[in-house]
Amino acid sequence: MKQLLIIEDDADLRNIISEFFHENDFKVLSSPDGIDGIKLAKEYKPDVIICDLLLPGVDGFKVKEILAEDKNTSTIPFIYLTGNKEITDMRHAMELGADDYIVKPIKVRDLLNLVLKRLERLHSFKSVKVSNLNDNGGKFIVKNGKQSLFVSFDDIKIISAEGYYSVVHLNNGKKVTIKKSLKNWLTILPNNKFYQVHRNSIINIEMIEKLDSGPKGNYIAKLKNYPELIFFSQRCSQKIRKDSILK
């Protein structure tokens, strides 16, 4: 039985989510505040955490930050469920390594489906055999089970962290899962082309199709043939403006 931790100060919402997930074969832990939520996460190590952003005492950002520093809780899928629509908050959530940022209102059935898909995806990553990565002057062979690909750095669009694994998104639309950290990737990727924009993503800045300014000097980028927007912190802005080539 999968275990869910819900950290939410709204008692009615917390109870609705808890009851619905319990009815769908989840063991549910719940907490009305961040401090207690952190204790429960460290004690029980749930399969997934749903957390509000605005909490009494310790907010949702701090909850994720503290759990990310503990190797026993750092890889637990973490989903923000909040009424806050601020782009800067969404960006900060992604920088901290959150898996999803869901803005209320949302149907509890849709929330369940999202959690199930996240857990299914995580399970598929854990079941992947460790791949071999052989660097050869900017080209390498990736072996993932029976799949074997000859890849160059130019083929890489974005590398996303997934726990102890990373997912390499290629220009041809394929994705390859590799047991390799982003920190290790940075030791072989050319630093004039690849940039770690936050804790869980490295992008090929030559793949930036559109770059828009956001609030407080931040930027929002759209990569070629990639559905998700990339949020840049103010710290990244100067390098992105300097090195990216927009057509």
N, C-alpha and C positions, 0 to 999 in steps of 0.2 A: 504494500500500500504506500503510495506517494504521500509525502508530508509537505504541507503548505504552512508558511508563517505569514500572517497578515498583520501589519503594523499600521493602525488607523485609529485616530482619536474620535472619529464619529461612530458612536456605539451602534446606531441603527445600521449604518453601512457595513460596519465590521461584522455584525451578526448576520446580515443578509448574505455576505460573501462566505462567511464561515459555514452557514447552514447549507448553502447551495453546493459548495465544494465537498462537504461531508456527505451529502446525498449522492455525489458522483465519485465515491470511493477514495476520497482524500482524508488523511488524518490532518486535522487543522489545529494549529497553535495560533493564538491571537494576543495582541498587545495594544494598549491605548497610547503608548508613548515610546520614544526612541530608546531610552535607557533600558527599559525592560525588554524591548524588542531585540537589542543587541545581546543581552544575557540569554534570551531564548535561542537565538541563532547560534551562539557559541556552544550552548549546552546540547541542543538537539540536532544541529546541522541539517536543517530541512532541505528538501529537494528544490524548493523555489521560494522566493520571498516577494511579497507584494507590499509596497510601502508608500504611505502618503508622504508628501513633501513637507507640508507645514505641520509639525508635531510639537507638543509641549516639551520643553527641556532641551532635547537634542533633535534637530531637524533631520529630514530624510537624507540630505546631502552628507551630514556628519555620520549618520548610520552606515551608509555605503562606504564612506572613507575608512571608518574604523574596521568594518568587516573585511575590506579589501587588504588591510594590513596583516590580517591573520591568515596563514596558509590553509587553515582548516575551513575557512568560510569565504575565502576570496573568489572561489570559482562557482559559488552558488548562484544560479540565475536570479537576477534582481530586476524587478519591474516596478517602476514608479506609477502610481495611480493618483492623479492630482487634478485639481481644478485650475491649476496655474498654466496659462498658455504662453508665458513669456519665452521667446526664442533663446534668450540668454540662459534661462534655467534649463531648457532642453539641451543646449550645448554643454552646459556644465555637467549635467547628468551623464551625457555620453563620455565626457572627459574622465569621469570617475569610473567608467566601465559598466554603467547600467545597460541591461539588455534591451529594455523597452521603456518608453515614456508615454503613458496613456493618459489622455486628457478626458476628464469626466464631462458629460455623462457617457456611460458605456453600459450596454446590457450585460448582465452577469453571465449569460450564456456565451457571449462573445469573449468575455474575459477568460472563461474556462477554456474555450477553444484556443485562445492565444497561449495560455499556459501549457496546454497539452502539446501544441506544436513546438513550443520552446523546449519542452522536455524530450520530445521525440527527436528533435534536432541534436540536442546534447547527447542523447544516447547513441545516435549514429556516429557522432564524432568519437565517442569513447570506444566504439567497436571497430574503428578503422585501424588497420595495421600500421605500425610506424613506417613512414616513408623514408626513402633514402634521398638525400640532397647532395649532389656533387657539383660544386662550382667549377666552371671551366671558362674563364675569361668572359663572364657575363652571360654564359649559357649553362644550363644544367639539365640533368635528367631527373624527373620526378616519377617515382614508382609508388603507386597506391593500389595495393592488391594486384589485380591483373592489368590495371591501367598503367601505361608508361607514356610520359610526355616529354618531349624535348622543348625546353622553354628558354627564352631569353628575357633579360630584364625589361626589354621594351614590350614584351607581351603582358606584363603585369599591370593591372589597373589599380588595385587596392588590396592590401593584406589586412585582414581583420582577426583580432585575437578572440579565441573561444576557449577559455580556461587554459589548459596546458598546450593547446593546439593553436594553429593559425590556419585561416582559410585564405587561399590565394585566388583572387578573382582575375581571370584572364580576359583579354580582349575578345576572344572568340565566344565568350559567354560561359565557358567551363569554369568550374571551381574545383580546387584540389585541397584536401585537408592534410596538413603536415604537422607532426609533433615538433614544433620549433617555435620558440618565443619571439616576440617582436624585437626584443633586445638583441637576440642572435641575428635576426634578419638585418638589423642596422649595421652589423659588422661587415656584411658583404654587399649591400646595396649601395650604388653610387649616390653620395649625399647631395650632388647637384641636381638630382632628379627625384629622389624619394625623400619624403618628409613625414615624420610622425606628428600628426596633427592633434592627437590626444592619446590617452592611455591605451586604447584598444584599436587604433587604426594607423596604418602607414599608407600614404597615397603616392601615386606617380603624378607629379604636378603637371606633367605634359599632357595628362588626360583631362585636365580641367577645361570644360567647355564654356562655362559661364561663371563669373565671379561677381557677386553682388555685395555691397556694403550693408552691414547690419548695425544694430544699436551699439553705442559706446566703442566704435572703432573696430568691431568684429566683422568677419566676412562669412558669407554663405556660398559654397561652391557646388556646382553641378558637374559631375564627371560624365564623360561620353558613354552613352548606353549603360548607365548605372542608375537605378531607380531612386536611391536614397540621397538626400542632401547631406553635404559635409559641412560641419560648423567649425570655423577656425576661431581660436582665441585671439585676443589682441597681441599676444606674444608671438603668434605665428604670422601675423599680417604682413610685416615688413619683408620676410623671406618669400612669402607667397607672391606679393606684388613684384618683387625683384626677379624671381626665377621663373614664374609661370609664363607661358606663351599662350595668349588667348586669341583664337581665330574667329 
